[in-house]
Amino acid sequence: MIDAFYILGTSGLILFSYNLVSLKGDPLGTFLDEYIKNRCTQTSVGPYTVMASIVSELNLIFITVYQTSLQLSYIPELLQQSILNFGAKCCEVINEINKGIALDLPLSLEKDFTNLLHKVEDSSTRIQSPKATNDSGTKSSKSGKKMRKWDDKVTKEEAEALDYSDKSKAAGNDRFDDKIKTRVTLNKDGIYELTEMETDTAEKKSTGLFKSIINSFSAQKTLNEANLNPIKNKMKDHLISKNVASNIAEVICQSVVDSIKGKQVGTFSSISKIVQQSTEEVVRQILTPSNAQDLLGEIKTSKQQNKVYSICFIGVNGVGKSTNLSKTCFWLLQNNLKVLIAACDTFRSGAVEQLRVHVKNLSKLNNNSSVELFEKGYGKDAAAIAKNAIQYGQKNGFDVVLIDTAGRMQDNEPLMRSLAKLVSDNQPNKIVFVGEALVGNEAVDQLTKFNQALKDYSFSDHPRQIDGILLTKFDTIDDKVGAALSMTFTSKSPILFVGTGQTYTDLKKVNIKSIVDTLFS
């Protein structure tokens, strides 16, 4: 999306100004200086591209500012439509000012311009039949000369390099299918349920920390703030060592102290037992969702109402959003749901091709599987692609639309605004934050800022927040399970799934008891 838009008179008078973000420096002033010197209508100013249309007969200049990295293809159309919609009115204003009539400037065109902007963004990605990845007849054009691909599209050779699927014939594909199918078991109702994540030892006891605190006491004591402080400090250090964010560890320990102050203890064992029970209860309450999450039930309810159910996957760069979206897709397909994957990561080179490979593989796993990829390539507006994908899914009988978004750092304001716009425009049924399990304080910062951005930059009167969490790489963290606690505490949202490997079946339900035991082992 754009960062700013201006309508000026050729004398330099600003008739209309529309700023979505605070611009760095003065790109407008720099452009005007460059235009006066060289009469150029497009220039780069730091991270921005400034493009303008000069309408000499109306004595007007229409200017837009946007992030160069976004490669917005609809800018010329936006300028042209702005001239058609606002040119005559602005020309009248110029004429009235020249006659000495006092007018309030800038003009109040925000609502009309916002509607126009959304219309142009939508029309830049009109609904077309998406390329189904099981259509092996699609051919890509070849060029006779290698050159840099400025739109970040990958070549055919690069796309093949991304394809890790088994290229042997039918026998190889059968072996691939059978290997996956042996991991899929249905319950008595014919539903493919995700299993809970496994633990290293079936009867792991969370007594290690609590046995170590007995020496802090003598028998026959009333617990108070003073004699509990040593325990509090030891517990806090222990939680931080398990990757719990330091501020959250402080809150948890203080909650435990507050809950057991004033209790009379008689023996060393009773001291350990009281502290252990209180601590585990506090942690269990944080990890347990306040409202039950039945994703399959919600999808089936939506299906009964003839509505497509949409899930938007968001998060920072490199955490495995696309991979775990595909695992989620596999789970949905095994439950006989028709799934459309919307490729809304229009920035990362190879993102669309990666999803195409996943769709190709998922289509082979079950003859009854129905999965397609909805994509419009690179450099397009992600919000418009998501909107068109949902409309296409609704029109063509899909049950679920999984929206893959570009990874972005939580401090990148333009990209966070773009994400908020995607959510605000499309109102997905579920917003899932995908984060790595091996993070501590960074998890708190990520979730806090993503949630805040969805609130601050929303166009809706009722901004959305993160609905659930998917923790990736959970099989790599050993006993450093604190990120699960940090994320749920920060967002007040439950952990829906954890990723535990590299195959489509490596998506599990969180085991709260296992996390509690591991935290205090």
TORKE-908111 format. One line per 10 residues: number of its first residue (from 1); their letters; for each residue x, y, z of C-alpha. Coordinates in Angstrom, 2 decimals. Last residue first. Example, Ala and Ser with C-alpha at 12.3 -4.5 7.8 and 13.67 -1.06 7.14 Angstrom:
BEGIN
2 = SA = 13.67,-1.06,7.14; 12.30,-4.50,7.80 .
end
This chain:
BEGIN
521 = SFLTDVISKI = 12.30,-30.47,36.18; 10.19,-27.37,36.79; 9.56,-26.21,33.24; 9.51,-29.76,31.91; 6.66,-30.80,34.22; 4.57,-27.76,33.27; 5.25,-28.27,29.56; 4.33,-31.96,29.77; 1.12,-31.18,31.65; 0.11,-28.66,28.98 .
511 = NVKKLDTYTQ = 0.55,-31.07,26.08; 0.20,-28.93,22.95; -1.50,-30.53,19.99; 0.77,-31.79,17.26; 1.86,-31.08,13.69; 4.52,-33.41,12.31; 2.12,-35.25,9.99; 3.10,-33.12,6.99; 6.75,-34.06,7.42; 9.63,-31.88,8.66 .
501 = GTGVFLIPSK = 9.39,-32.13,12.43; 7.67,-31.09,15.66; 5.43,-28.14,14.83; 3.21,-27.14,17.74; -0.49,-26.41,17.41; -3.29,-24.22,18.80; -1.30,-22.50,21.53; -3.90,-20.40,23.30; -4.24,-16.61,23.23; -3.80,-14.25,26.19 .
491 = STFTMSLAAG = -1.23,-12.57,23.91; 1.59,-12.03,26.40; 0.90,-14.93,28.77; 0.39,-17.35,25.87; 3.62,-16.25,24.23; 5.80,-16.29,27.33; 4.55,-19.70,28.49; 5.15,-21.37,25.15; 8.49,-19.59,24.89; 9.54,-21.20,28.18 .
481 = VKDDITDFKT = 9.92,-24.70,26.72; 13.72,-24.83,26.90; 13.76,-28.50,28.00; 14.97,-29.93,24.65; 14.39,-27.12,22.13; 14.63,-28.84,18.74; 11.33,-30.76,18.58; 9.33,-27.59,19.12; 10.61,-26.25,15.80; 7.43,-24.19,15.30 .
471 = LLIGDIQRPH = 4.90,-22.81,17.79; 1.47,-22.06,16.31; -0.41,-19.43,18.30; -4.06,-18.41,18.46; -6.53,-15.57,18.04; -4.19,-12.62,17.45; -6.11,-9.36,17.66; -8.77,-7.74,15.51; -9.74,-4.09,15.40; -13.39,-3.17,16.06 .
461 = DSFSYDKLAQ = -13.89,0.24,14.46; -12.05,-1.13,11.45; -9.37,0.60,9.37; -6.72,-1.08,11.51; -3.32,0.51,11.97; -3.33,0.85,15.76; -5.02,-2.45,16.64; -3.27,-4.82,14.25; -0.05,-2.94,15.05; -0.54,-3.45,18.79 .
451 = NFKTLQDVAE = -1.07,-7.18,18.34; 2.04,-7.49,16.19; 3.99,-5.32,18.65; 3.07,-7.35,21.72; 3.59,-10.66,19.95; 7.05,-9.83,18.66; 8.30,-8.16,21.84; 7.11,-11.01,24.04; 8.67,-13.59,21.76; 11.98,-11.68,21.78 .
441 = NGVLAEGVFV = 12.16,-12.05,25.57; 12.43,-15.80,25.15; 12.83,-17.57,21.82; 13.40,-21.20,20.82; 9.77,-22.17,20.18; 9.68,-20.18,16.98; 6.58,-18.19,16.17; 3.52,-18.44,13.93; 0.70,-16.10,14.95; -2.69,-17.42,13.85 .
431 = IKNPQNDSVL = -5.50,-15.03,12.97; -8.83,-16.90,12.71; -12.09,-16.10,10.98; -10.35,-13.71,8.61; -11.69,-10.13,8.55; -10.76,-9.38,4.92; -10.17,-5.63,4.78; -9.04,-5.24,8.40; -6.71,-8.25,8.27; -5.05,-7.23,5.00 .
421 = KALSRMLPEN = -4.92,-3.59,6.16; -3.25,-4.61,9.42; -0.65,-6.54,7.42; 0.07,-3.51,5.19; 0.39,-1.31,8.25; 2.87,-3.80,9.69; 4.80,-3.64,6.42; 4.98,0.15,6.52; 5.87,0.19,10.26; 8.76,-2.31,10.22 .
411 = DQMRGATDIL = 9.29,-2.75,13.98; 7.65,-6.20,14.20; 9.85,-7.64,11.50; 7.97,-9.03,8.54; 7.28,-12.46,7.08; 5.03,-12.31,4.06; 1.53,-13.75,4.41; 0.04,-17.18,3.68; -3.76,-17.18,3.84; -5.42,-20.58,4.30 .
401 = VVDFGNKQGY = -8.92,-20.57,2.79; -11.24,-23.29,4.12; -14.43,-25.02,2.95; -14.08,-24.40,-0.77; -17.28,-24.35,-2.81; -16.22,-22.41,-5.88; -17.84,-19.04,-5.18; -16.77,-18.91,-1.54; -13.20,-19.88,-2.39; -13.03,-17.34,-5.20 .
391 = QIANKAIAAA = -14.31,-14.61,-2.89; -11.80,-15.63,-0.23; -9.00,-15.64,-2.81; -10.07,-12.23,-4.16; -9.90,-10.72,-0.69; -6.55,-12.34,0.02; -5.15,-11.03,-3.27; -6.48,-7.54,-2.52; -4.86,-7.51,0.92; -1.54,-8.74,-0.54 .
381 = DKGYGKEFLE = -1.26,-5.86,-3.05; 0.79,-7.12,-6.00; 4.57,-7.21,-6.43; 4.79,-10.93,-7.05; 2.60,-13.61,-8.62; -1.20,-13.61,-8.54; -1.74,-16.83,-6.64; -4.60,-19.07,-5.53; -3.28,-22.59,-4.94; -5.64,-25.53,-4.93 .
371 = VSSNNNLKSL = -6.49,-28.41,-2.61; -9.07,-31.15,-2.95; -7.86,-34.47,-1.60; -9.94,-37.47,-2.65; -7.02,-39.29,-4.26; -5.03,-38.73,-1.12; -1.35,-37.95,-0.74; -0.83,-36.76,-4.30; -2.67,-33.46,-3.91; -0.57,-32.64,-0.85 .
361 = NKVHVRLQEV = 2.60,-32.99,-2.93; 1.44,-30.61,-5.67; 0.07,-28.16,-3.10; 3.41,-28.17,-1.27; 5.32,-27.58,-4.50; 3.04,-24.68,-5.40; 3.51,-23.22,-1.92; 7.29,-23.12,-2.43; 6.82,-21.62,-5.90; 4.77,-18.77,-4.44 .
351 = AGSRFTDCAA = 7.43,-17.98,-1.84; 10.35,-18.34,-4.29; 11.52,-14.73,-3.97; 10.00,-13.18,-0.89; 7.81,-10.15,-1.61; 4.32,-11.27,-2.73; 3.63,-13.40,0.33; -0.13,-13.49,-0.22; -0.27,-16.96,-1.78; -3.84,-17.99,-0.89 .
341 = ILVKLNNQLL = -4.18,-21.73,-0.22; -7.64,-23.14,-0.98; -8.82,-26.18,0.97; -11.72,-28.61,0.50; -12.29,-30.51,3.73; -12.30,-34.29,3.97; -10.78,-34.49,7.48; -7.50,-35.69,5.99; -7.54,-32.50,3.92; -7.73,-30.37,7.07 .
331 = WFCTKSLNTS = -4.70,-32.07,8.63; -2.76,-31.73,5.38; -3.63,-28.02,5.21; -2.34,-27.50,8.74; 0.94,-29.11,7.68; 0.99,-26.79,4.66; 0.48,-23.75,6.90; 3.35,-25.16,8.93; 5.70,-25.01,5.96; 4.48,-21.60,4.80 .
321 = KGVGNVGIFC = 4.81,-20.01,8.24; 8.21,-21.55,9.04; 9.84,-19.02,11.40; 12.00,-17.33,8.75; 10.71,-13.78,8.86; 8.29,-12.61,11.53; 4.72,-13.77,11.95; 1.28,-14.13,10.37; -0.94,-17.00,9.22; -4.50,-15.99,8.26 .
311 = ISYVKNQQKS = -7.27,-18.59,8.55; -10.45,-18.26,6.48; -13.68,-20.27,6.73; -15.90,-20.30,3.60; -19.58,-19.81,4.33; -22.39,-22.18,3.33; -23.87,-22.02,6.87; -23.15,-25.73,7.32; -19.59,-25.01,6.21; -19.20,-22.35,8.89 .
301 = TKIEGLLDQA = -20.30,-24.86,11.51; -17.85,-27.37,10.04; -15.01,-24.86,10.26; -15.86,-23.94,13.85; -15.98,-27.61,14.86; -12.63,-28.30,13.20; -11.07,-25.36,15.05; -12.38,-26.38,18.45; -10.67,-23.93,20.80; -12.26,-23.87,24.26 .
291 = NSPTLIQRVV = -12.35,-20.47,25.90; -10.07,-19.30,28.72; -7.20,-21.19,27.15; -5.00,-23.18,29.55; -1.34,-22.15,29.42; -1.66,-19.30,31.91; -3.81,-21.35,34.31; -1.33,-24.21,34.19; 1.54,-21.86,35.08; -0.27,-20.53,38.17 .
281 = EETSQQVIKS = -1.32,-24.06,39.21; 2.22,-25.39,38.82; 3.57,-22.65,41.07; 0.96,-23.17,43.80; 1.39,-26.96,43.83; 5.18,-26.76,43.91; 5.32,-24.11,46.64; 2.93,-26.04,48.88; 4.67,-29.39,48.26; 8.15,-28.04,48.96 .
271 = ISSFTGVQKG = 7.06,-26.51,52.25; 5.14,-29.68,53.19; 8.26,-31.76,52.67; 10.34,-29.59,55.00; 7.80,-29.98,57.76; 5.31,-27.79,59.60; 4.19,-25.02,57.32; 1.80,-22.22,58.24; 0.37,-20.22,55.33; 0.50,-16.41,55.53 .
261 = KISDVVSQCI = 1.82,-15.87,52.02; 0.99,-18.78,49.69; -0.92,-17.05,46.88; 1.07,-13.80,46.95; 4.37,-15.66,46.63; 3.06,-17.66,43.68; 1.82,-14.54,41.93; 5.21,-12.88,42.53; 6.92,-15.82,40.88; 4.66,-15.68,37.84 .
251 = VEAINSAVNK = 5.04,-11.91,37.42; 8.85,-12.08,37.68; 9.03,-14.95,35.17; 6.93,-12.84,32.81; 9.37,-9.94,33.08; 12.33,-12.26,32.45; 10.90,-14.00,29.37; 10.74,-17.75,29.96; 13.61,-19.52,28.20; 14.07,-22.45,30.61 .
241 = SILHDKMKNK = 16.99,-20.61,32.25; 14.58,-17.70,32.80; 12.29,-20.07,34.71; 15.15,-21.21,36.97; 16.33,-17.67,37.67; 12.78,-16.72,38.67; 12.39,-19.77,40.90; 15.62,-18.99,42.75; 14.61,-15.35,43.24; 11.16,-16.30,44.53 .
231 = IPNLNAENLT = 12.59,-18.92,46.85; 14.98,-16.40,48.38; 12.09,-13.89,48.66; 9.79,-16.33,50.49; 11.33,-15.70,53.92; 10.77,-11.95,53.69; 7.38,-11.96,51.97; 5.85,-14.32,54.52; 5.38,-18.04,55.07; 4.71,-18.97,58.69 .
221 = KQASFSNIIS = 7.36,-21.35,59.90; 7.49,-24.63,61.79; 10.46,-26.22,60.04; 13.54,-24.35,58.84; 13.59,-23.02,55.38; 15.87,-22.27,52.41; 17.15,-25.85,52.48; 13.82,-26.99,51.09; 14.34,-24.97,47.90; 16.28,-27.62,45.96 .
211 = KFLGTSKKEA = 13.51,-30.17,46.23; 11.22,-27.71,44.49; 13.42,-27.22,41.44; 13.81,-30.92,40.69; 10.24,-31.95,41.54; 8.43,-31.69,38.23; 8.24,-35.44,37.69; 8.61,-36.97,34.25; 6.42,-40.10,34.07; 6.33,-40.80,30.34 .
201 = TDTEMETLEY = 9.89,-39.71,29.76; 11.04,-37.76,26.70; 7.59,-36.30,26.14; 5.48,-36.60,22.98; 3.38,-33.82,21.51; -0.35,-34.50,21.65; -1.93,-36.26,18.70; -3.78,-34.39,15.98; -7.20,-35.86,15.28; -8.15,-37.28,11.89 .
191 = IGDKNLTVRT = -11.91,-37.67,12.23; -13.73,-40.87,11.20; -16.05,-40.77,14.24; -14.24,-43.71,15.85; -10.94,-41.86,15.54; -8.85,-41.78,12.37; -5.20,-42.73,12.11; -2.64,-41.07,9.85; 1.00,-42.03,10.31; 0.81,-45.04,7.96 .
181 = KIKDDFRDNG = -0.62,-42.67,5.35; 2.60,-40.68,5.17; 4.82,-43.63,4.29; 2.14,-45.07,2.00; 1.95,-41.90,-0.10; 5.72,-41.70,-0.59; 5.90,-45.40,-1.47; 3.06,-44.90,-3.97; 4.85,-41.92,-5.49; 7.97,-43.99,-6.00 .
171 = AAKSKDSYDL = 6.01,-46.76,-7.68; 4.19,-44.30,-9.94; 7.30,-42.67,-11.36; 10.34,-41.28,-9.58; 10.45,-37.53,-9.04; 9.91,-37.68,-5.27; 9.20,-34.14,-4.12; 12.00,-31.76,-3.23; 10.89,-29.09,-5.70; 12.80,-25.89,-4.85 .
161 = AEAEEKTVKD = 15.46,-26.66,-7.45; 12.69,-27.10,-9.99; 11.53,-23.53,-9.27; 15.09,-22.26,-9.73; 15.37,-24.00,-13.09; 12.02,-22.55,-14.19; 13.23,-19.11,-13.21; 12.18,-17.33,-10.05; 10.07,-14.19,-9.94; 11.69,-11.40,-7.90 .
151 = DWKRMKKGSK = 10.10,-8.63,-9.98; 13.56,-7.39,-10.96; 14.55,-10.68,-12.54; 18.21,-10.10,-13.40; 19.07,-11.36,-16.85; 19.77,-14.60,-18.62; 19.27,-14.56,-22.38; 17.16,-16.66,-24.65; 14.06,-16.29,-22.58; 11.81,-19.19,-21.76 .
141 = SSKTGSDNTA = 8.05,-19.23,-21.24; 6.64,-21.48,-18.57; 4.45,-24.41,-19.39; 1.37,-25.60,-17.55; 0.45,-29.17,-18.43; 1.11,-30.55,-14.96; -2.12,-29.16,-13.60; -1.95,-30.48,-10.02; -0.72,-27.06,-8.94; -4.01,-25.45,-9.76 .
131 = KPSQIRTSSD = -3.39,-22.07,-11.33; -6.01,-19.74,-10.01; -9.13,-18.99,-12.07; -9.27,-15.21,-12.20; -10.49,-12.62,-9.71; -9.10,-9.18,-10.44; -5.76,-8.32,-8.84; -5.17,-4.66,-9.76; -8.93,-4.12,-9.47; -8.78,-4.55,-5.71 .
121 = EVKHLLNTFD = -6.00,-2.02,-5.26; -7.82,0.45,-7.51; -11.05,0.09,-5.56; -9.29,0.37,-2.21; -7.56,3.57,-3.31; -10.81,5.03,-4.66; -12.62,4.37,-1.39; -9.76,5.95,0.55; -9.79,8.96,-1.81; -13.50,9.55,-1.31 .
111 = KELSLPLDLA = -13.18,9.30,2.47; -10.08,11.49,2.68; -11.26,14.25,0.36; -11.47,17.06,2.89; -9.57,19.77,0.99; -6.31,21.12,2.43; -7.26,23.89,2.70; -10.22,25.98,3.85; -11.11,28.51,1.16; -10.79,32.30,0.84 .
101 = IGKNIENIVE = -11.99,33.66,-2.53; -9.40,35.96,-4.12; -10.28,35.18,-7.75; -7.12,33.06,-8.06; -8.38,31.05,-5.08; -11.65,30.42,-6.90; -9.81,29.23,-10.03; -7.57,26.88,-8.01; -10.64,25.45,-6.24; -12.35,24.87,-9.58 .
91 = CCKAGFNLIS = -9.27,22.97,-10.79; -9.38,20.84,-7.64; -12.98,19.86,-8.37; -12.24,19.02,-12.02; -9.18,16.91,-11.20; -10.68,14.90,-8.34; -12.20,11.80,-9.89; -10.54,11.68,-13.32; -7.16,12.86,-12.00; -7.36,10.39,-9.11 .
81 = QQLLEPIYSL = -8.18,7.60,-11.56; -5.02,8.33,-13.56; -2.82,8.53,-10.46; -4.21,5.27,-9.09; -3.77,3.58,-12.48; -0.11,4.64,-12.61; 0.36,3.34,-9.02; -1.22,-0.09,-9.61; 1.98,-2.11,-9.96; 3.21,-1.57,-6.42 .
71 = QLSTQYVTIF = 6.82,-2.75,-6.19; 6.73,-3.02,-2.36; 10.50,-2.54,-1.96; 10.29,1.03,-3.31; 8.04,2.01,-0.40; 5.38,4.44,-1.60; 4.84,8.14,-2.29; 2.13,9.42,-4.66; 1.88,12.77,-6.43; -0.84,14.44,-8.51 .
61 = ILNLESVISA = 0.20,17.84,-9.90; -2.40,20.38,-11.06; -2.52,23.41,-13.37; -5.66,21.96,-15.03; -4.30,22.09,-18.60; -0.85,21.15,-17.31; -1.89,17.88,-15.66; 1.40,16.57,-14.24; 1.29,12.95,-13.02; 3.66,12.01,-10.23 .
51 = MVTYPGVSTQ = 5.73,9.15,-8.84; 7.85,9.19,-5.67; 9.67,5.96,-4.84; 10.69,5.68,-1.23; 13.47,4.02,0.80; 15.80,7.02,0.33; 14.22,9.29,-2.29; 13.83,7.60,-5.67; 12.45,9.60,-8.59; 9.51,9.73,-10.98 .
41 = TCRNKIYEDL = 7.99,12.63,-12.90; 11.26,14.15,-14.09; 11.25,17.81,-15.12; 15.02,18.04,-14.48; 15.56,20.98,-12.11; 11.98,21.81,-11.07; 11.13,18.11,-10.84; 14.17,17.37,-8.68; 13.27,20.14,-6.24; 9.66,18.89,-6.19 .
31 = FTGLPDGKLS = 10.86,15.34,-5.51; 13.05,16.40,-2.60; 10.20,18.39,-1.09; 7.84,15.42,-1.31; 10.43,12.95,-0.01; 11.06,15.06,3.11; 12.85,12.91,5.70; 11.27,9.70,6.89; 7.53,9.68,6.30; 5.05,9.25,9.12 .
21 = VLNYSFLILG = 2.52,6.76,7.84; -0.85,6.74,6.03; -0.54,10.34,4.85; -3.17,11.96,2.60; -2.71,15.61,1.60; -5.02,17.66,-0.61; -4.80,21.15,-2.10; -1.13,21.80,-1.38; -0.10,25.06,-3.10; 3.14,24.58,-5.07 .
11 = STGLIYFADI = 2.34,27.01,-7.90; 1.53,24.01,-10.12; -1.34,23.29,-7.73; -0.79,20.27,-5.58; -2.61,16.98,-4.97; -0.79,14.68,-2.58; -0.66,10.98,-1.66; 1.28,9.19,1.08; 2.56,5.78,2.22; 1.06,3.60,-0.50 .
1 = M = 0.00,0.00,0.00 .
end
